[in-house]
Amino acid sequence: MSLVFTAVCSHGPGITGRAQLAPAEQRDALYAAMDGLRLQLEAARPDAVIILAAEHFANFFMNNMPAFAIGMGESYTGPIEDPEWLNIPRRTQRGNPDLGKRMVSEMLQSVDVAYCEEWQFDHGIMVPLHFLDPRNELTIIPANINCQGPPLTPLHRAWAFGEAIRRAADAVPERIVLIATGGISHWPATPDSGRINEAWDRDFLDRWLANDKDRLLDYRDADTYRDAGQGGFEIRTFIAAAAAARGKGTLHFYQPIPIFAVGCTVATMAVI
């Protein structure tokens, strides 16, 4: 079929794990936006959902850090973190190894991508799924961009990865949805945790919503680290989504929520 729907959202563990500590008005508005995203996802009637995240050393470490990875497992378990800390019960999520293999085979025509038959989901995937698949009904293909261990995936290669996802989605008969998750600005696991650069976030979102490739690729990691923290490196997942969708974006929610330690975002992008 083709890529039928694309969206981005935040995945900070505080979104679920510290929910009771957030201002109720902000928390409820974010949760409502995530529920609206769930309804749009369901309306797209996907056969499989690619969750593109920045994996946090749960499966990959410096002894083996792929630039890109795709899951080809029968099933996946998560969260790898303490379920009580994350406030998400552990569960098993259905995969599709045949579809994953077919998509990887197509993507390898232009992008070197690792593939994994075993993958444990951390908060980067489980927080979005908590809202988007509350009944655990979706078929998931996990995907990862290295946003953690330098040398990081260059931004133009993240764009190429998104293009490869689109070609692979268009080459299979199944209906594919792409959900990319990440920051934007945040300083996780540092003394600056809770700091959010709202101006930087909104400038990035302006570029993303316009699908302005030149401006999206005009970031330098040193500047991102200075202005948006090490969590800002996760813009790579948003950039890949823009490359895959090709259209313009619609912002459904953005607010800096310090107790969640991230500028929380929910947005969709037209697939053209």
C-alpha positions in Angstrom: 0.0 0.0 0.0 2.0 3.0 1.3 2.7 5.2 4.2 -0.8 6.3 5.3 -0.1 8.5 8.4 2.8 10.2 10.1 3.0 11.9 13.4 5.6 13.0 16.1 5.2 13.1 19.9 7.3 13.3 23.0 8.3 10.3 25.1 9.8 11.7 28.3 9.4 9.2 31.1 8.0 11.8 33.4 4.9 12.1 31.2 3.6 8.9 32.8 6.0 8.4 35.8 5.5 11.9 37.3 2.0 12.6 36.0 0.6 13.4 39.5 3.2 16.1 40.0 2.4 18.1 36.8 0.0 21.1 36.7 -3.3 19.4 36.0 -4.3 21.8 33.2 -1.1 21.1 31.3 -1.1 17.4 31.9 -4.7 17.0 30.9 -4.2 19.0 27.7 -1.2 16.9 26.7 -3.1 13.7 27.5 -6.1 15.0 25.4 -3.8 15.7 22.5 -2.3 12.2 22.7 -5.8 10.7 22.8 -6.7 12.8 19.7 -3.5 11.4 18.0 -4.7 7.9 18.9 -8.0 8.5 17.2 -6.2 9.7 14.0 -3.9 6.7 14.1 -6.9 4.3 14.4 -8.7 6.1 11.6 -5.7 5.4 9.3 -6.4 1.6 9.8 -2.7 0.6 9.9 -1.5 -3.0 9.4 1.7 -2.0 11.2 3.1 1.0 13.1 6.7 2.0 12.9 7.7 3.6 16.2 10.9 5.6 15.4 12.7 6.4 18.7 16.1 7.3 20.1 17.0 4.2 22.1 18.5 5.0 25.5 21.3 2.3 25.9 18.6 -0.3 26.7 19.6 -2.5 23.7 22.6 -0.8 22.1 25.7 0.4 23.8 29.2 1.6 22.8 30.3 -1.9 22.0 27.8 -2.0 19.2 26.0 1.3 18.3 24.2 1.1 14.9 23.4 4.4 13.2 20.0 2.9 12.3 18.1 -0.2 13.4 14.8 -1.9 12.5 13.0 -4.6 14.4 12.2 -8.0 12.8 10.9 -9.8 15.9 7.8 -11.9 16.5 7.2 -9.9 19.6 8.8 -7.3 22.0 8.6 -6.7 25.7 8.6 -3.5 27.6 9.1 -1.4 29.5 12.7 -2.4 30.3 12.6 0.1 33.2 10.8 -0.5 36.5 7.1 -0.5 35.6 6.2 1.2 38.9 8.7 4.0 38.2 7.4 4.6 34.7 3.8 3.9 35.7 3.3 1.6 32.7 2.7 -2.1 33.2 5.0 -4.5 31.5 3.6 -6.2 28.4 4.4 -8.1 25.2 3.8 -6.3 21.9 3.1 -8.0 18.6 5.7 -7.7 15.8 5.8 -8.8 12.2 9.1 -10.3 11.2 8.1 -10.9 7.6 7.1 -7.3 7.1 10.1 -6.1 8.9 12.4 -8.2 6.7 10.7 -7.0 3.5 11.1 -3.3 4.6 14.7 -3.8 5.7 15.5 -5.4 2.4 14.1 -2.4 0.5 15.8 0.1 2.9 19.2 -1.5 2.4 19.1 -0.4 -1.2 20.1 3.1 -0.1 20.8 3.1 3.7 22.9 0.8 5.8 20.5 -0.4 8.6 21.0 -3.0 11.3 18.1 -5.4 12.1 17.1 -7.0 15.3 15.0 -10.0 16.1 15.3 -9.2 19.8 14.4 -5.8 21.2 13.3 -4.6 24.6 11.3 -1.4 24.6 12.3 1.4 26.9 10.3 4.5 27.7 11.1 5.9 24.2 8.6 3.5 22.7 6.5 2.5 25.7 5.3 6.0 26.7 3.8 6.7 23.2 2.3 3.2 23.1 0.7 3.7 26.5 -1.4 6.4 25.0 -1.7 5.3 21.3 -2.3 1.6 21.9 -3.9 1.2 25.3 -5.5 -2.1 24.4 -2.2 -3.5 23.1 -3.7 -4.3 19.7 -1.2 -2.8 17.2 1.5 -4.5 15.3 4.8 -2.7 15.9 8.0 -2.4 14.0 10.5 -0.6 16.2 13.1 1.7 14.6 16.0 3.5 16.1 18.4 6.3 15.2 21.5 6.8 17.2 21.0 10.0 19.1 23.0 8.9 22.2 26.6 7.8 21.5 28.9 10.0 19.5 29.8 10.1 16.7 26.1 10.7 16.1 24.2 10.0 12.9 24.6 13.2 10.7 21.3 15.0 10.1 21.4 14.5 6.3 21.7 10.8 6.9 18.7 10.9 9.3 16.8 12.5 6.3 18.0 9.8 4.0 16.8 7.2 6.6 13.3 8.8 6.5 13.3 8.7 2.7 14.3 5.0 2.9 11.4 4.3 5.3 9.0 6.0 2.8 10.3 3.9 -0.1 10.0 0.7 2.0 6.5 1.6 3.1 5.4 2.3 -0.5 6.9 -1.0 -1.7 4.8 -3.3 0.6 1.0 -4.0 0.3 0.4 -3.3 4.0 -0.8 0.1 5.4 2.0 1.6 7.3 1.9 4.4 10.0 5.1 6.2 11.2 5.2 7.7 14.7 8.5 9.4 15.5 9.2 10.2 19.1 11.8 12.3 20.9 12.6 15.6 22.6 12.7 18.5 21.7 15.0 20.5 24.0 15.8 18.7 27.3 18.7 17.9 29.6 17.8 14.4 30.9 19.7 12.8 33.8 21.8 16.0 34.4 21.6 18.7 37.0 19.7 20.8 34.4 16.9 18.2 34.1 13.7 20.2 33.9 15.3 23.0 31.9 13.5 23.6 28.6 14.4 26.1 25.9 11.0 27.1 24.6 12.3 29.6 22.0 14.6 27.0 20.5 11.8 24.4 20.5 9.4 26.7 18.7 11.9 27.7 16.1 12.6 24.0 15.4 8.9 23.3 15.2 8.5 26.2 12.7 11.1 24.5 10.5 9.5 21.1 10.9 5.9 22.2 10.3 7.1 23.9 7.0 9.0 20.7 6.1 11.9 23.0 5.3 14.7 20.6 4.6 17.5 23.1 4.3 16.7 24.7 7.7 16.1 21.3 9.4 19.5 20.2 8.3 21.2 23.5 9.3 21.8 22.5 12.9 25.3 21.7 14.3 25.6 19.3 17.1 27.7 21.6 19.2 25.1 24.3 19.0 22.2 21.9 19.7 24.1 20.6 22.8 24.5 24.2 24.0 21.0 25.4 23.3 18.8 22.2 23.6 20.8 19.8 25.7 21.9 16.3 24.8 18.2 15.5 24.5 18.1 17.9 21.6 20.0 15.4 19.5 16.6 13.5 19.2 15.5 16.0 16.5 16.8 13.3 14.2 13.6 11.3 14.6 11.5 14.3 13.7 13.7 15.0 10.7 13.3 11.5 9.5 9.5 11.7 9.8 9.5 14.9 7.7 11.5 13.2 5.0 9.2 10.3 5.0 5.9 12.3 5.0 7.0 15.0 2.5 4.1 17.3 3.4 3.4 20.1 5.8 2.8 19.7 9.5 0.0 20.5 11.9 0.9 21.3 15.6 -1.7 19.9 18.0 0.1 20.5 21.2 3.3 22.1 22.5 4.0 23.3 26.0 7.1 23.2 28.2 6.3 21.1 31.2 9.4 21.1 33.5 8.3 18.3 35.7 8.1 16.1 32.6 11.6 17.5 31.8 10.8 18.3 28.1 8.9 20.6 25.8 5.9 18.2 25.2 4.9 18.0 21.6 2.1 16.3 19.5 2.0 17.0 15.8 1.1 15.3 12.5 2.4 15.8 9.0 0.6 15.3 5.7 1.7 12.3 3.7 2.1 13.3 0.0 
